[in-house]
C-alpha cells in the first residue's frame, strides 16, 4: 500500500530532515543532500517556545551522514551509464540520427564559411579584375519593353520556341542595363550596380519575384548561343528564323516545352562526356538510388508524424 503524505515537502524537510533536490543527475542530488544540513525547531512541552521561535539547531545524528567519496563515484558512474544509454538510443533511431547529422553539417558550414571567404578573397579579386577587362556586350536587337517581356513570360510554356524567345529577350536586356562593378578609391570592388534585378523592380514589379526563374531562361539562351557559336552583336532571336541551325532544329523537333529536357540536351551538346546517364545501366542505377532515398524520406516523415500525434 502506498504511503500517504499529509503535509508539504517543506514541512517534512523542516521537521524530519528530509531534503529535496531539483538536480537531474545522481551526483547533483548527492551533493545537494550533503550541502544542505537539515535543521529542526525546538519544542517545549509539546508546544512551540515563543522565545526560541527563530532559533535553529542542527538535526539529530541519524539525519547527519558523513561525505562518502566512493558513493559519489558510484553516482557519477550511474550518470555516465544513463548518458551513454540515451546517446545510443538516439543513434539507433533513424530520425534522431538524421537530425544529428543535419545539425552537425550546419555547424560545419558555419565554421567553414569565414575560412572559405578568407581563402577565396584573393581569387575573387583576380576574377573581378579579369571581368573589368571584358568589353560590354552588344546586340542589334532593340531593348525589350515591359509589355513584350510580360507577353513572352505568359507564353513561355506553350512551346520550346517561346522558352528560347524569353531567354533571348532577357539576354538582350542585359545590354541596356547598368550592371558594372562598383570600385572605391583604393581600387577594390565594393559592389555591383542593380542590373536586371533593379530594372525589373522599377519597371516590372509583377516579375521581380521571378528573378531567379528568368535567369534560368537566360542561361538557356546562353547555352544555345554557345552550341550554335553565335557571337555578339547577333541576338538570340535570330536563331529562331528559318533556315534553322542544326542544333536549333534538333531542339525544336520535340514539341514538349519542358525546361529540364531542353537545358539537359544543350548541356549534352556542349560536353557529352560530362553526361553519365546515356547508357540504360547508368539510368537504372540512378533510378534505384532515387527510389531508396525517397523510401527513407517517407519513412522518416511517417515517424515524425506518428511522434507528433
N, C-alpha and C positions, 0 to 999 in steps of 0.2 A: 504494500500500500504506500502510495507516495506521501511524503511528509508535507504537511501544510504549514505555511508561514503566515503568522498573524500580524507581523509588523514589516516595516520597510527595511531595505538593506542597510540604511544608515543606522537604524535602531540596533540591529544585531552587531554591526561593526563597532558601534559605540559602547554597547553594554557587554558584549560577549567576545569581542576581539576578532570578529570576522572581518576580513578585508575583501575589497572588490577592486579588480584591476581591469582597465579598458584595453590593455595591451593585447595584440593579436598573436603574439608568439609566447612560447613557454618560458623563454629566457626573460622576456619582459615581465611576465606575470610573477616569476620567481623573484626578480629584483624588486618589483613593487611590494611583494609580501614582506621583504626584509628591510626596505627603506621606510615603510610605514609601521611604526610601533603602536599597537592598539593601546588606548587609554580608557580608563573607566572612572566614573564618578564615585565619590564616597557616599555611603548610606549610613544613616544613624537611626537605629530603632525602626528600620523598615521605611523610614521617610527621608526625604531629601534634607540635608543640612543646609540651612539658608546661608550660614557663614561661609561654607565651602562650595557654594553653588558654581563658582567659576574656577574651582581648584581641581587640578588633574593629577593623577599619579599613574605610574606605569602599571600595566596589567600584570596579572599573575604569571609565574614562570611557565605554566603549562601552555600559555599562548606565545611565549617569547622563545623562539628557536634560534639556534646559532647558524651562522652562514656556513654552508657546505659547498666547497668548490666542486666536488665530484658530482653532486646533484645538479649544479649549474652546467657542467659539461654534458651531463645526460640530457638536460633540457635543450642545450644547443644542438646535440646530435639529433634529437627528435625534430627540431625545427628544420635542420638541413634535410632530413628524410622527407618531411612534408613538402618542402620546397622542390626537391627533385621529383617527387611523385607528381606534383602539379605540372611541372615543366614537361615531364614525359607524357602526361595525358594530353597536353596542348600539342606537342609534336606529333603524337599519333593521330590527332584529329585533323583531317584534310582541310577543314575550314579554317581552323586556327593556324595551321601550317601555312596556308596561303596568305592569311593576314600578316603573319610574322614576316614572310618573305617580302610582301609588298612594303611593309614598314621599313625593313632593312634596306631595300633598294631605294626607297625615298630618302633615307638618311645618307646613304652613299652618294646619291646625286647631290644632296645639299652640301656634303663635304667636298665633293669633287668640283663643284661649279666654280668657286673662286680660283682654285688652282688651274682649272682649264682656261679661264679667261686671262690669267696672268701669263700662261704659256703661249696663248694664241694671239696676244695683243700685237706682237711684232709682225706675225704673219698677216694679220688683218690690215695692219698699216701698209705693208708692201702691196697687198691686193688693192687697197684704196688708191695707192699711187699708180698702179697699173691701170685701174679704171679711169683715172683722170686723163690718161694719155689716149684713151679711145675716143674717137670722134663721135659726135652725136648722130643718132640715127636720122635718116632722111627717107621720105616717101613721097610719091607723086599723087597719092590719094588725098582728097580733102579731109579736113578734120571732121569726124563723125559728130552729128548733132545728138542731143539727148533723145529726140524722138526716134531717130534711126537706131540708136542703141537699145532703146526700150522695145522697139519692134523686133529687133534681132534677138533680144532676150526672150520674148514671148514665143518666138518661132524656133528656138534652139533645139527642141526635142522632136521636131517634125521630120527632120532628115539630117543626114551627115553633112550635107552641103550647108545647112543652116548652122550647124555647130562650127564648121570651119569659118563661116562668114562672121559669126560673133567673135571668135578668137582673132581673126584678122583685123576687125574694127578696133578691138582693144589694143592690139599690137600697133596699129597706126595711130591711135590716140596718144600713145607714149611719145610720139614725135612732137606733139603740140603742147605738152605739159612740162612744167619745170620740176625735174627730179634730180637736179645737180646736188653734189655734196656740199655741205657747209664746212668751211675751213676757217679757223681762227687766225689770229695774228702770228702765232708760232708755227703755222703750217699743219696743225693737227686737225683731223676730221672730228667734228663735234656733232654731226647730224646730217640729215638729208632733207631736201625740200619735199613738199607734200606729194607731188606727183599725181598719179592716177587716183590714189585714195582721197586726196584733198579735192580733186576736181569732182569726183563722184559725190563727196559730201556737200559741196557747194551747189552743184547743178542737178544731181540726180539722187536726192536723199532716199528714194524708194529702192535704189540699187546699191546704196552704200553698205548695208549689212551683208550684201552678197559679194563683197570684195574678193574673198578667197576663191569662191567659185569662178568668178570672172578671170582671175589669174590662172586658174586651171585651163580655161579655154584659150587664154593667151599662150600658155605653154604648149597647147596642142598645135596652135598655128606656128609657133617657133619650130617645133619638131617637123612639121610639114615643110617648112622652108628649108630646113637642113636636109631633108630627104631629097627634095627637088633641086637643091643647090640654088635657091633663089636669093639674090643679093639685093641690097638697097640700091636705088630707091624703089624697086619694083614692089608693089603692095601684094599682100597675100590674096586679095580678092581676084587678082588677075589669073591665079591658078584655077579658078572655078569657071573660066571661059574656055570654050572648045577651040581647038583640039586640046584635050586634057593631057597632062603629063602621065606617064605610065604609072607612077606611084599614086597619083590622084585618081586615076581611072580604077586602080585596084581597090582603093579605099571606098570609092563611091559605088563599086559593084554590089556591095552588100547594102541593103536599104535599112538595116536595123540601126537606129540612132542611139547606140549605146556608147557612152563616153569611154568606158574602160576598154572596150574592144578596139575602138579607133586608136586610142593612145597606145595600147599594147601592140597593135600592128605597126605603128610608126616606130616604136622602140625596137621592135624586131628588125625592121628595115635598116635602122641606124646601126645596131650592134646585135646581130643574130647570135653571137657566141655568148652573150650575157643572158639569153633566154633559155632556161633549163627545162622548160615544160613542153618541149616539142615532141618528145617521144611519149608513147602511151604509158610506158612503165613509170616514167617520172611523174606523169599526171596522176597515176593511180597512187603512187607513194604520197604525194601531196594531199590527195583527197582523203586517204586513210588517216594521215596526221591531223587533218582538219576535223574529221569525224571524232577522233579521240579527244581533241581539245573541246569540241562542242559538248561531248558527253560529260567530260569533267566539269565544265561550266554549269551544265544543267544540274548535275549532282550537287555542286556547291550551292547553287541558288535554291534548290529544294530544301537543303539542310538549313539554310538561313531562314527560309520562310517557316519551316517547322519550329525553329527556335523562337522566332518572333511570336508565333501563335501560342 
